[in-house]
Amino acid sequence: MFGAMASPKVKAFNDINFDDEVLKSDVTVLVDFTATWCGPCKALAPIVDQVADELDGKVKVGKLDIDESPVTAGKFGVRGVPTLMVFKNGERAAQHVGLTTKNKVIDLVAD
């Protein structure tokens, strides 16, 4: 699916588990909407891994492959990848499209 994930703390989200893992989560969730063919997604992956490690226990972090889970990607209007979305209490709280820095990802989650 995503090859070797650098951090075991990064979960795999999909059309089947998204509601339970993300929308019903009692902690903030960072979702990396990604695709295997996407170069910037590959560049963002280690940053997402670092954020997952640093915020472990405070924030749930996971990836969703838009090609494998088109229903969820469509439901949230994902037009380009990578797209990062932060969900709090089942609601989308923040979003960023494109490659970004680790500090900006942490700021996105913290807001």
N, C-alpha and C positions, 0 to 999 in steps of 0.2 A: 504494500500500500504506500507507505512513505519511506521505504527503505529502512535503514537502521535509525531509529529515533535516538538522539543523543541523550535525552532525559526520559527516564521511566515515569516522570511526573506529568508528562504531556499525554493526555488521553486522546483516544480516537473517537470523534463524534460522527454520527451519521443520521440519515433520515429516521432510522428506527429508535435510536437512543437519545436524540436531541432534546425532546421535551423533558424526559426524566433527568438527564445529566445536566442540562443547561437551564431550562425554563423553571424547573421545580427545585433547583439548587438553593440551599440556604446560605451559600456563600457567593461572592462575586465570581463571575466566570468570564474568562478571556477566550474568545473563539478566533482561531486563525483559519479563515476560509482560504483554501489553497488548491493547487493543482500540480500534478507531477510534471507537467510540461512547462511550468512557469519558472523562468530564471530568477526574478526577484523573490519569488516564494522560497526558493532554495537559499538565497542570501539571508532571508528573514528567519529561517528555521533555527539557526543557532541562537539568535536573539530571543526567540520565543522560548527555547530551552532554558536559557539563562534566567529569564523572568520566572519561568515555572519553578526553577530551583530556588531562586531568591524569595519568592512570595509563597512558597509551599506552606500549606496550612491556612493561609489567608485568602488565596485566590485559586480557583480551579482553572487550569489551562488545558486547552485541547485544540485539535485541528480537525477540520472538516474538508474532505476532498469534494470539490464542487461537481466533478464528473461522476463520482460514485453516489453523491447525495444531492441531485439536482432539485428535489422538492424543497428541501430546507434552504438551499442557496437562493432559489426563486422566491420563497416566502419572505425572505429578508432583503430582497432586491439587490443581491450581489451581482454587480455588472463586470467588475474587474477583480483580479487577484494580484497580490495578496490583499485581502480585506480583513482588518481586525475589528471585532465587535466586542464590547463589554456589556454583559447582562447583569443586572442587579434586580433581585426580587421578580424575576421572570420578564423584565422589561429591558429593551435595548437602552443602555445609558450613554454609550459613546461609540464612535466609529472612526476608523482611519483607513483610507485606501492607499495602497502603495507601500514601498519600502520605507522604513523609518528606523530610528535609533532606539536602543534599549531604554534610554532615559525617557523618551517620548512615549514608549509603550507603558512604562511604569506610571508616568503622569496620566495617561489615558485611563488606566485602571484605578488610580487614586482619586480622580475627580468625582 
